[in-house]
Amino acid sequence: MRMAAAALPADPALDLAELFRRHHLELVRLAVLLVRSQETAEDIVQDVFARIHGRPRRGLDPDGALAYLRQAVINGCRSAGRRQAVVHRARGLREFSSAETHESAEASALRSETRQTVLAALAALPLRRREVLVLRYYLGLSEAEIARTLGISAGAVKSAAARGITALAEALGEDS
């Protein structure tokens, strides 16, 4: 995962430690929804912060820094997914299944049958649709913010969201 140094915050008041304190949990949750593993998600977010630590900071407002971090986490999730797919193929597995994870007590307590069903339906979506839905409905980003984060057009965001919602509704046996 390559990250451009130009995308880091310039304001000394908005240092890396403050970004970590403010957004670590949100970024881990984003990653969990994409990779379905608490441990992998935490590793991805940690790697993002470790990679940008010590790099020169050139002009970007705080909102831009958060968008940059989200994109870096999404890229990390994509890389983790590719690595996991390669491992599964090498083992001769025909279908993708997430690795068994050891969850925290908090994560275990939050799980329910309905949540698992929704997460499974979300995981079955193509990656782009899943990313768009997570950014839209979990993080509450606007279409324009999603388009900037994923590097796609607003029209592609709308299309992916509509198709993703329709697929989720069908998978859950609901009307879209």
Phi, psi and omega in degrees: 000113179265140179229133180282132180296337182292348185264012182264154184295140180266329184294117180301332179292334179257071182275173184299321180297321179292318176301318179298311180301317184286325194236359183304308183299316178300317181291323177295316179298319176303312181295321179300319180293334181269324183253348177060033178214119180300313182297315179296319180299315179297320178297318181299312181295318178299317179298320179300311181293323180295321182291328182268351179297130176084354177283151178296141181258123178239151190328115170200136180287166182302323178295323178293325178296318179294318177299320178298314179297318178300315180297319179296320178294316178299316177299320177297322177294319178299315180297317179297320178297319178295316179298317181295320179296321179295318179298315180296318178297318181297328179276357178083014178284138182271334181233151182282128173221142183286148180290150178295136182239158173258110185269157174289164179299322179297314181296320179296321181293330183280345183285142175217167181298318180296316180298318179298320180296315180295317179296321178295318178295320178296318181294334181283346180289154171302151187307312183299315180296319179297315179300314181298314182294320179295314180294324183283309188265334178271311181271345178072028180283151176283167178301320180295319179294320178296316180301315178295317183297317183268351180071037179232172180281161177298325178297321178293325177296312180300315181297313181296320179294314181298315180292323178294317179295318179298315180295319178296316180300317178296316181295327181266359178071033180241166174276139180273000000 
